[in-house]
Amino acid sequence: MNFSQAAEDYRRIEKALHFLETHFHRQPELAEVAAAANLSEYHFQRLFSRWVGISPKRFLQYLTKEYAKER
């Protein structure tokens, strides 16, 4: 992977993380989050897991749990 591809991947994952942090309360589907990152569901799932270390679903569960703890 070259630098420009890595930078583009980072930007897309950053966008997805922001989307999830902003919309976690309504539990968006994978397709919606992938669309926000301009990726197919399959590619988004793989890319997200590679960059974040967990699946998008697990990250969404984490956000929901942390929000519940704060309330």
PDB file of N, CA, C and O in Angstrom:
ATOM      1  N   MET A   1       0.850  -1.173   0.000  1.00  0.00           N
ATOM      2  CA  MET A   1       0.000   0.000   0.000  1.00  0.00           C
ATOM      3  C   MET A   1       0.894   1.235   0.000  1.00  0.00           C
ATOM      4  O   MET A   1       1.816   1.347   0.808  1.00  0.00           O
ATOM      5  N   ASN A   2       0.615   2.148  -0.904  1.00  0.00           N
ATOM      6  CA  ASN A   2       1.422   3.363  -0.954  1.00  0.00           C
ATOM      7  C   ASN A   2       0.866   4.419   0.000  1.00  0.00           C
ATOM      8  O   ASN A   2      -0.223   4.265   0.552  1.00  0.00           O
ATOM      9  N   PHE A   3       1.622   5.475   0.180  1.00  0.00           N
ATOM     10  CA  PHE A   3       1.251   6.513   1.139  1.00  0.00           C
ATOM     11  C   PHE A   3      -0.090   7.154   0.813  1.00  0.00           C
ATOM     12  O   PHE A   3      -0.905   7.364   1.710  1.00  0.00           O
ATOM     13  N   SER A   4      -0.330   7.467  -0.451  1.00  0.00           N
ATOM     14  CA  SER A   4      -1.582   8.140  -0.803  1.00  0.00           C
ATOM     15  C   SER A   4      -2.790   7.240  -0.555  1.00  0.00           C
ATOM     16  O   SER A   4      -3.848   7.724  -0.155  1.00  0.00           O
ATOM     17  N   GLN A   5      -2.644   5.936  -0.788  1.00  0.00           N
ATOM     18  CA  GLN A   5      -3.747   5.007  -0.514  1.00  0.00           C
ATOM     19  C   GLN A   5      -3.992   4.902   0.989  1.00  0.00           C
ATOM     20  O   GLN A   5      -5.139   4.876   1.435  1.00  0.00           O
ATOM     21  N   ALA A   6      -2.919   4.842   1.764  1.00  0.00           N
ATOM     22  CA  ALA A   6      -3.052   4.778   3.222  1.00  0.00           C
ATOM     23  C   ALA A   6      -3.720   6.042   3.757  1.00  0.00           C
ATOM     24  O   ALA A   6      -4.552   5.972   4.662  1.00  0.00           O
ATOM     25  N   ALA A   7      -3.361   7.187   3.203  1.00  0.00           N
ATOM     26  CA  ALA A   7      -3.962   8.449   3.631  1.00  0.00           C
ATOM     27  C   ALA A   7      -5.449   8.478   3.297  1.00  0.00           C
ATOM     28  O   ALA A   7      -6.256   8.954   4.097  1.00  0.00           O
ATOM     29  N   GLU A   8      -5.814   7.977   2.131  1.00  0.00           N
ATOM     30  CA  GLU A   8      -7.223   7.921   1.735  1.00  0.00           C
ATOM     31  C   GLU A   8      -7.998   6.957   2.635  1.00  0.00           C
ATOM     32  O   GLU A   8      -9.113   7.262   3.057  1.00  0.00           O
ATOM     33  N   ASP A   9      -7.416   5.811   2.926  1.00  0.00           N
ATOM     34  CA  ASP A   9      -8.060   4.850   3.828  1.00  0.00           C
ATOM     35  C   ASP A   9      -8.266   5.464   5.208  1.00  0.00           C
ATOM     36  O   ASP A   9      -9.329   5.316   5.810  1.00  0.00           O
ATOM     37  N   TYR A  10      -7.247   6.149   5.700  1.00  0.00           N
ATOM     38  CA  TYR A  10      -7.345   6.805   7.005  1.00  0.00           C
ATOM     39  C   TYR A  10      -8.486   7.820   7.007  1.00  0.00           C
ATOM     40  O   TYR A  10      -9.281   7.866   7.946  1.00  0.00           O
ATOM     41  N   ARG A  11      -8.564   8.625   5.962  1.00  0.00           N
ATOM     42  CA  ARG A  11      -9.618   9.643   5.870  1.00  0.00           C
ATOM     43  C   ARG A  11     -10.997   8.995   5.890  1.00  0.00           C
ATOM     44  O   ARG A  11     -11.909   9.495   6.549  1.00  0.00           O
ATOM     45  N   ARG A  12     -11.155   7.893   5.176  1.00  0.00           N
ATOM     46  CA  ARG A  12     -12.452   7.210   5.137  1.00  0.00           C
ATOM     47  C   ARG A  12     -12.819   6.613   6.494  1.00  0.00           C
ATOM     48  O   ARG A  12     -13.972   6.692   6.918  1.00  0.00           O
ATOM     49  N   ILE A  13     -11.858   6.026   7.162  1.00  0.00           N
ATOM     50  CA  ILE A  13     -12.134   5.446   8.474  1.00  0.00           C
ATOM     51  C   ILE A  13     -12.419   6.545   9.495  1.00  0.00           C
ATOM     52  O   ILE A  13     -13.285   6.390  10.356  1.00  0.00           O
ATOM     53  N   GLU A  14     -11.698   7.640   9.396  1.00  0.00           N
ATOM     54  CA  GLU A  14     -11.966   8.779  10.276  1.00  0.00           C
ATOM     55  C   GLU A  14     -13.400   9.278  10.074  1.00  0.00           C
ATOM     56  O   GLU A  14     -14.095   9.591  11.041  1.00  0.00           O
ATOM     57  N   LYS A  15     -13.828   9.347   8.836  1.00  0.00           N
ATOM     58  CA  LYS A  15     -15.189   9.770   8.505  1.00  0.00           C
ATOM     59  C   LYS A  15     -16.212   8.792   9.093  1.00  0.00           C
ATOM     60  O   LYS A  15     -17.232   9.211   9.640  1.00  0.00           O
ATOM     61  N   ALA A  16     -15.937   7.499   8.979  1.00  0.00           N
ATOM     62  CA  ALA A  16     -16.838   6.472   9.518  1.00  0.00           C
ATOM     63  C   ALA A  16     -16.904   6.548  11.041  1.00  0.00           C
ATOM     64  O   ALA A  16     -17.982   6.421  11.620  1.00  0.00           O
ATOM     65  N   LEU A  17     -15.767   6.753  11.687  1.00  0.00           N
ATOM     66  CA  LEU A  17     -15.752   6.871  13.147  1.00  0.00           C
ATOM     67  C   LEU A  17     -16.582   8.063  13.600  1.00  0.00           C
ATOM     68  O   LEU A  17     -17.354   7.964  14.553  1.00  0.00           O
ATOM     69  N   HIS A  18     -16.424   9.175  12.922  1.00  0.00           N
ATOM     70  CA  HIS A  18     -17.218  10.362  13.253  1.00  0.00           C
ATOM     71  C   HIS A  18     -18.706  10.075  13.047  1.00  0.00           C
ATOM     72  O   HIS A  18     -19.534  10.446  13.879  1.00  0.00           O
ATOM     73  N   PHE A  19     -19.041   9.416  11.942  1.00  0.00           N
ATOM     74  CA  PHE A  19     -20.435   9.074  11.668  1.00  0.00           C
ATOM     75  C   PHE A  19     -20.994   8.197  12.788  1.00  0.00           C
ATOM     76  O   PHE A  19     -22.092   8.450  13.283  1.00  0.00           O
ATOM     77  N   LEU A  20     -20.251   7.178  13.186  1.00  0.00           N
ATOM     78  CA  LEU A  20     -20.716   6.277  14.245  1.00  0.00           C
ATOM     79  C   LEU A  20     -20.859   7.008  15.578  1.00  0.00           C
ATOM     80  O   LEU A  20     -21.833   6.794  16.299  1.00  0.00           O
ATOM     81  N   GLU A  21     -19.908   7.860  15.906  1.00  0.00           N
ATOM     82  CA  GLU A  21     -19.974   8.599  17.165  1.00  0.00           C
ATOM     83  C   GLU A  21     -21.148   9.572  17.190  1.00  0.00           C
ATOM     84  O   GLU A  21     -21.702   9.854  18.252  1.00  0.00           O
ATOM     85  N   THR A  22     -21.522  10.077  16.038  1.00  0.00           N
ATOM     86  CA  THR A  22     -22.621  11.030  15.938  1.00  0.00           C
ATOM     87  C   THR A  22     -23.986  10.352  15.868  1.00  0.00           C
ATOM     88  O   THR A  22     -24.978  10.909  16.340  1.00  0.00           O
ATOM     89  N   HIS A  23     -24.047   9.159  15.284  1.00  0.00           N
ATOM     90  CA  HIS A  23     -25.329   8.497  15.039  1.00  0.00           C
ATOM     91  C   HIS A  23     -25.522   7.178  15.781  1.00  0.00           C
ATOM     92  O   HIS A  23     -26.453   6.437  15.464  1.00  0.00           O
ATOM     93  N   PHE A  24     -24.680   6.862  16.751  1.00  0.00           N
ATOM     94  CA  PHE A  24     -24.767   5.553  17.408  1.00  0.00           C
ATOM     95  C   PHE A  24     -26.110   5.327  18.089  1.00  0.00           C
ATOM     96  O   PHE A  24     -26.565   4.189  18.203  1.00  0.00           O
ATOM     97  N   HIS A  25     -26.750   6.408  18.545  1.00  0.00           N
ATOM     98  CA  HIS A  25     -28.012   6.278  19.272  1.00  0.00           C
ATOM     99  C   HIS A  25     -29.125   5.650  18.436  1.00  0.00           C
ATOM    100  O   HIS A  25     -30.079   5.105  18.991  1.00  0.00           O
ATOM    101  N   ARG A  26     -29.015   5.719  17.122  1.00  0.00           N
ATOM    102  CA  ARG A  26     -30.041   5.091  16.279  1.00  0.00           C
ATOM    103  C   ARG A  26     -29.569   3.790  15.640  1.00  0.00           C
ATOM    104  O   ARG A  26     -30.265   3.216  14.802  1.00  0.00           O
ATOM    105  N   GLN A  27     -28.376   3.321  16.040  1.00  0.00           N
ATOM    106  CA  GLN A  27     -27.843   2.024  15.621  1.00  0.00           C
ATOM    107  C   GLN A  27     -27.875   1.833  14.098  1.00  0.00           C
ATOM    108  O   GLN A  27     -28.603   0.974  13.598  1.00  0.00           O
ATOM    109  N   PRO A  28     -27.096   2.623  13.366  1.00  0.00           N
ATOM    110  CA  PRO A  28     -27.111   2.520  11.903  1.00  0.00           C
ATOM    111  C   PRO A  28     -26.620   1.157  11.414  1.00  0.00           C
ATOM    112  O   PRO A  28     -25.770   0.522  12.039  1.00  0.00           O
ATOM    113  N   GLU A  29     -27.171   0.732  10.297  1.00  0.00           N
ATOM    114  CA  GLU A  29     -26.770  -0.525   9.668  1.00  0.00           C
ATOM    115  C   GLU A  29     -25.401  -0.350   9.009  1.00  0.00           C
ATOM    116  O   GLU A  29     -24.966   0.766   8.725  1.00  0.00           O
ATOM    117  N   LEU A  30     -24.743  -1.467   8.777  1.00  0.00           N
ATOM    118  CA  LEU A  30     -23.426  -1.463   8.139  1.00  0.00           C
ATOM    119  C   LEU A  30     -23.467  -0.734   6.797  1.00  0.00           C
ATOM    120  O   LEU A  30     -22.551   0.023   6.473  1.00  0.00           O
ATOM    121  N   ALA A  31     -24.513  -0.957   6.024  1.00  0.00           N
ATOM    122  CA  ALA A  31     -24.631  -0.331   4.702  1.00  0.00           C
ATOM    123  C   ALA A  31     -24.624   1.194   4.804  1.00  0.00           C
ATOM    124  O   ALA A  31     -24.023   1.869   3.968  1.00  0.00           O
ATOM    125  N   GLU A  32     -25.279   1.728   5.808  1.00  0.00           N
ATOM    126  CA  GLU A  32     -25.347   3.181   5.973  1.00  0.00           C
ATOM    127  C   GLU A  32     -23.980   3.761   6.350  1.00  0.00           C
ATOM    128  O   GLU A  32     -23.578   4.804   5.833  1.00  0.00           O
ATOM    129  N   VAL A  33     -23.281   3.088   7.239  1.00  0.00           N
ATOM    130  CA  VAL A  33     -21.956   3.562   7.650  1.00  0.00           C
ATOM    131  C   VAL A  33     -20.974   3.441   6.488  1.00  0.00           C
ATOM    132  O   VAL A  33     -20.163   4.338   6.254  1.00  0.00           O
ATOM    133  N   ALA A  34     -21.054   2.335   5.770  1.00  0.00           N
ATOM    134  CA  ALA A  34     -20.183   2.138   4.603  1.00  0.00           C
ATOM    135  C   ALA A  34     -20.437   3.222   3.558  1.00  0.00           C
ATOM    136  O   ALA A  34     -19.497   3.741   2.956  1.00  0.00           O
ATOM    137  N   ALA A  35     -21.699   3.561   3.344  1.00  0.00           N
ATOM    138  CA  ALA A  35     -22.037   4.610   2.379  1.00  0.00           C
ATOM    139  C   ALA A  35     -21.470   5.962   2.826  1.00  0.00           C
ATOM    140  O   ALA A  35     -21.018   6.749   1.996  1.00  0.00           O
ATOM    141  N   ALA A  36     -21.495   6.226   4.116  1.00  0.00           N
ATOM    142  CA  ALA A  36     -20.937   7.481   4.634  1.00  0.00           C
ATOM    143  C   ALA A  36     -19.434   7.565   4.373  1.00  0.00           C
ATOM    144  O   ALA A  36     -18.878   8.654   4.239  1.00  0.00           O
ATOM    145  N   ALA A  37     -18.787   6.407   4.304  1.00  0.00           N
ATOM    146  CA  ALA A  37     -17.346   6.356   4.028  1.00  0.00           C
ATOM    147  C   ALA A  37     -17.055   6.157   2.542  1.00  0.00           C
ATOM    148  O   ALA A  37     -15.896   6.033   2.146  1.00  0.00           O
ATOM    149  N   ASN A  38     -18.102   6.125   1.722  1.00  0.00           N
ATOM    150  CA  ASN A  38     -17.974   5.917   0.274  1.00  0.00           C
ATOM    151  C   ASN A  38     -17.287   4.598  -0.072  1.00  0.00           C
ATOM    152  O   ASN A  38     -16.410   4.549  -0.935  1.00  0.00           O
ATOM    153  N   LEU A  39     -17.699   3.529   0.615  1.00  0.00           N
ATOM    154  CA  LEU A  39     -17.135   2.200   0.385  1.00  0.00           C
ATOM    155  C   LEU A  39     -18.251   1.166   0.304  1.00  0.00           C
ATOM    156  O   LEU A  39     -19.353   1.388   0.806  1.00  0.00           O
ATOM    157  N   SER A  40     -17.959   0.041  -0.329  1.00  0.00           N
ATOM    158  CA  SER A  40     -18.907  -1.074  -0.292  1.00  0.00           C
ATOM    159  C   SER A  40     -18.905  -1.637   1.128  1.00  0.00           C
ATOM    160  O   SER A  40     -17.952  -1.432   1.880  1.00  0.00           O
ATOM    161  N   GLU A  41     -19.964  -2.341   1.490  1.00  0.00           N
ATOM    162  CA  GLU A  41     -20.040  -2.932   2.825  1.00  0.00           C
ATOM    163  C   GLU A  41     -18.856  -3.864   3.076  1.00  0.00           C
ATOM    164  O   GLU A  41     -18.232  -3.819   4.136  1.00  0.00           O
ATOM    165  N   TYR A  42     -18.558  -4.705   2.095  1.00  0.00           N
ATOM    166  CA  TYR A  42     -17.481  -5.682   2.243  1.00  0.00           C
ATOM    167  C   TYR A  42     -16.137  -4.992   2.468  1.00  0.00           C
ATOM    168  O   TYR A  42     -15.405  -5.329   3.398  1.00  0.00           O
ATOM    169  N   HIS A  43     -15.824  -4.033   1.618  1.00  0.00           N
ATOM    170  CA  HIS A  43     -14.537  -3.347   1.734  1.00  0.00           C
ATOM    171  C   HIS A  43     -14.475  -2.529   3.023  1.00  0.00           C
ATOM    172  O   HIS A  43     -13.439  -2.486   3.686  1.00  0.00           O
ATOM    173  N   PHE A  44     -15.577  -1.888   3.372  1.00  0.00           N
ATOM    174  CA  PHE A  44     -15.611  -1.098   4.599  1.00  0.00           C
ATOM    175  C   PHE A  44     -15.356  -1.981   5.821  1.00  0.00           C
ATOM    176  O   PHE A  44     -14.556  -1.626   6.688  1.00  0.00           O
ATOM    177  N   GLN A  45     -16.026  -3.115   5.890  1.00  0.00           N
ATOM    178  CA  GLN A  45     -15.861  -4.038   7.023  1.00  0.00           C
ATOM    179  C   GLN A  45     -14.388  -4.426   7.192  1.00  0.00           C
ATOM    180  O   GLN A  45     -13.848  -4.378   8.297  1.00  0.00           O
ATOM    181  N   ARG A  46     -13.758  -4.805   6.103  1.00  0.00           N
ATOM    182  CA  ARG A  46     -12.352  -5.224   6.149  1.00  0.00           C
ATOM    183  C   ARG A  46     -11.429  -4.063   6.534  1.00  0.00           C
ATOM    184  O   ARG A  46     -10.550  -4.215   7.382  1.00  0.00           O
ATOM    185  N   LEU A  47     -11.637  -2.914   5.908  1.00  0.00           N
ATOM    186  CA  LEU A  47     -10.795  -1.750   6.160  1.00  0.00           C
ATOM    187  C   LEU A  47     -10.951  -1.254   7.599  1.00  0.00           C
ATOM    188  O   LEU A  47      -9.962  -0.951   8.265  1.00  0.00           O
ATOM    189  N   PHE A  48     -12.182  -1.174   8.070  1.00  0.00           N
ATOM    190  CA  PHE A  48     -12.447  -0.715   9.433  1.00  0.00           C
ATOM    191  C   PHE A  48     -11.769  -1.634  10.441  1.00  0.00           C
ATOM    192  O   PHE A  48     -11.093  -1.167  11.357  1.00  0.00           O
ATOM    193  N   SER A  49     -11.949  -2.922  10.272  1.00  0.00           N
ATOM    194  CA  SER A  49     -11.352  -3.889  11.200  1.00  0.00           C
ATOM    195  C   SER A  49      -9.831  -3.799  11.195  1.00  0.00           C
ATOM    196  O   SER A  49      -9.195  -3.928  12.241  1.00  0.00           O
ATOM    197  N   ARG A  50      -9.254  -3.580  10.033  1.00  0.00           N
ATOM    198  CA  ARG A  50      -7.799  -3.462   9.931  1.00  0.00           C
ATOM    199  C   ARG A  50      -7.291  -2.213  10.656  1.00  0.00           C
ATOM    200  O   ARG A  50      -6.291  -2.276  11.371  1.00  0.00           O
ATOM    201  N   TRP A  51      -7.968  -1.090  10.476  1.00  0.00           N
ATOM    202  CA  TRP A  51      -7.502   0.165  11.060  1.00  0.00           C
ATOM    203  C   TRP A  51      -7.860   0.303  12.540  1.00  0.00           C
ATOM    204  O   TRP A  51      -7.057   0.805  13.326  1.00  0.00           O
ATOM    205  N   VAL A  52      -9.047  -0.135  12.920  1.00  0.00           N
ATOM    206  CA  VAL A  52      -9.523   0.084  14.287  1.00  0.00           C
ATOM    207  C   VAL A  52      -9.195  -1.096  15.205  1.00  0.00           C
ATOM    208  O   VAL A  52      -9.021  -0.920  16.411  1.00  0.00           O
ATOM    209  N   GLY A  53      -9.112  -2.285  14.634  1.00  0.00           N
ATOM    210  CA  GLY A  53      -8.775  -3.454  15.435  1.00  0.00           C
ATOM    211  C   GLY A  53      -9.968  -4.262  15.892  1.00  0.00           C
ATOM    212  O   GLY A  53      -9.809  -5.354  16.437  1.00  0.00           O
ATOM    213  N   ILE A  54     -11.170  -3.734  15.673  1.00  0.00           N
ATOM    214  CA  ILE A  54     -12.409  -4.456  15.962  1.00  0.00           C
ATOM    215  C   ILE A  54     -13.391  -4.187  14.828  1.00  0.00           C
ATOM    216  O   ILE A  54     -13.187  -3.277  14.025  1.00  0.00           O
ATOM    217  N   SER A  55     -14.440  -4.971  14.765  1.00  0.00           N
ATOM    218  CA  SER A  55     -15.430  -4.795  13.704  1.00  0.00           C
ATOM    219  C   SER A  55     -16.267  -3.540  13.957  1.00  0.00           C
ATOM    220  O   SER A  55     -16.323  -3.050  15.085  1.00  0.00           O
ATOM    221  N   PRO A  56     -16.918  -3.020  12.911  1.00  0.00           N
ATOM    222  CA  PRO A  56     -17.799  -1.871  13.114  1.00  0.00           C
ATOM    223  C   PRO A  56     -18.911  -2.168  14.123  1.00  0.00           C
ATOM    224  O   PRO A  56     -19.278  -1.301  14.915  1.00  0.00           O
ATOM    225  N   LYS A  57     -19.440  -3.377  14.094  1.00  0.00           N
ATOM    226  CA  LYS A  57     -20.508  -3.748  15.030  1.00  0.00           C
ATOM    227  C   LYS A  57     -20.008  -3.708  16.473  1.00  0.00           C
ATOM    228  O   LYS A  57     -20.695  -3.194  17.357  1.00  0.00           O
ATOM    229  N   ARG A  58     -18.816  -4.249  16.710  1.00  0.00           N
ATOM    230  CA  ARG A  58     -18.255  -4.227  18.069  1.00  0.00           C
ATOM    231  C   ARG A  58     -17.990  -2.780  18.518  1.00  0.00           C
ATOM    232  O   ARG A  58     -18.200  -2.443  19.683  1.00  0.00           O
ATOM    233  N   PHE A  59     -17.533  -1.937  17.598  1.00  0.00           N
ATOM    234  CA  PHE A  59     -17.292  -0.538  17.941  1.00  0.00           C
ATOM    235  C   PHE A  59     -18.603   0.153  18.297  1.00  0.00           C
ATOM    236  O   PHE A  59     -18.656   0.932  19.248  1.00  0.00           O
ATOM    237  N   LEU A  60     -19.649  -0.124  17.549  1.00  0.00           N
ATOM    238  CA  LEU A  60     -20.963   0.445  17.830  1.00  0.00           C
ATOM    239  C   LEU A  60     -21.470  -0.029  19.195  1.00  0.00           C
ATOM    240  O   LEU A  60     -22.040   0.758  19.950  1.00  0.00           O
ATOM    241  N   GLN A  61     -21.268  -1.294  19.509  1.00  0.00           N
ATOM    242  CA  GLN A  61     -21.647  -1.819  20.826  1.00  0.00           C
ATOM    243  C   GLN A  61     -20.866  -1.108  21.931  1.00  0.00           C
ATOM    244  O   GLN A  61     -21.423  -0.776  22.977  1.00  0.00           O
ATOM    245  N   TYR A  62     -19.589  -0.879  21.697  1.00  0.00           N
ATOM    246  CA  TYR A  62     -18.752  -0.174  22.667  1.00  0.00           C
ATOM    247  C   TYR A  62     -19.281   1.245  22.908  1.00  0.00           C
ATOM    248  O   TYR A  62     -19.418   1.669  24.056  1.00  0.00           O
ATOM    249  N   LEU A  63     -19.573   1.969  21.842  1.00  0.00           N
ATOM    250  CA  LEU A  63     -20.090   3.332  21.990  1.00  0.00           C
ATOM    251  C   LEU A  63     -21.392   3.344  22.781  1.00  0.00           C
ATOM    252  O   LEU A  63     -21.588   4.189  23.654  1.00  0.00           O
ATOM    253  N   THR A  64     -22.275   2.410  22.473  1.00  0.00           N
ATOM    254  CA  THR A  64     -23.569   2.329  23.150  1.00  0.00           C
ATOM    255  C   THR A  64     -23.375   2.038  24.638  1.00  0.00           C
ATOM    256  O   THR A  64     -24.026   2.648  25.487  1.00  0.00           O
ATOM    257  N   LYS A  65     -22.491   1.117  24.942  1.00  0.00           N
ATOM    258  CA  LYS A  65     -22.213   0.754  26.336  1.00  0.00           C
ATOM    259  C   LYS A  65     -21.611   1.932  27.097  1.00  0.00           C
ATOM    260  O   LYS A  65     -22.014   2.211  28.226  1.00  0.00           O
ATOM    261  N   GLU A  66     -20.660   2.618  26.495  1.00  0.00           N
ATOM    262  CA  GLU A  66     -20.030   3.763  27.151  1.00  0.00           C
ATOM    263  C   GLU A  66     -21.035   4.888  27.391  1.00  0.00           C
ATOM    264  O   GLU A  66     -20.993   5.546  28.430  1.00  0.00           O
ATOM    265  N   TYR A  67     -21.930   5.108  26.442  1.00  0.00           N
ATOM    266  CA  TYR A  67     -22.955   6.135  26.605  1.00  0.00           C
ATOM    267  C   TYR A  67     -23.869   5.771  27.770  1.00  0.00           C
ATOM    268  O   TYR A  67     -24.224   6.630  28.576  1.00  0.00           O
ATOM    269  N   ALA A  68     -24.251   4.494  27.858  1.00  0.00           N
ATOM    270  CA  ALA A  68     -25.126   4.041  28.938  1.00  0.00           C
ATOM    271  C   ALA A  68     -24.447   4.208  30.300  1.00  0.00           C
ATOM    272  O   ALA A  68     -25.107   4.540  31.285  1.00  0.00           O
ATOM    273  N   LYS A  69     -23.147   3.981  30.357  1.00  0.00           N
ATOM    274  CA  LYS A  69     -22.410   4.141  31.615  1.00  0.00           C
ATOM    275  C   LYS A  69     -22.438   5.586  32.096  1.00  0.00           C
ATOM    276  O   LYS A  69     -22.510   5.851  33.296  1.00  0.00           O
ATOM    277  N   GLU A  70     -22.380   6.516  31.148  1.00  0.00           N
ATOM    278  CA  GLU A  70     -22.333   7.938  31.486  1.00  0.00           C
ATOM    279  C   GLU A  70     -23.669   8.470  31.969  1.00  0.00           C
ATOM    280  O   GLU A  70     -23.718   9.512  32.623  1.00  0.00           O
ATOM    281  N   ARG A  71     -24.726   7.793  31.667  1.00  0.00           N
ATOM    282  CA  ARG A  71     -26.058   8.280  32.038  1.00  0.00           C
ATOM    283  C   ARG A  71     -26.415   7.884  33.402  1.00  0.00           C
ATOM    284  O   ARG A  71     -27.503   8.211  33.875  1.00  0.00           O
TER     285      ARG A  71
END
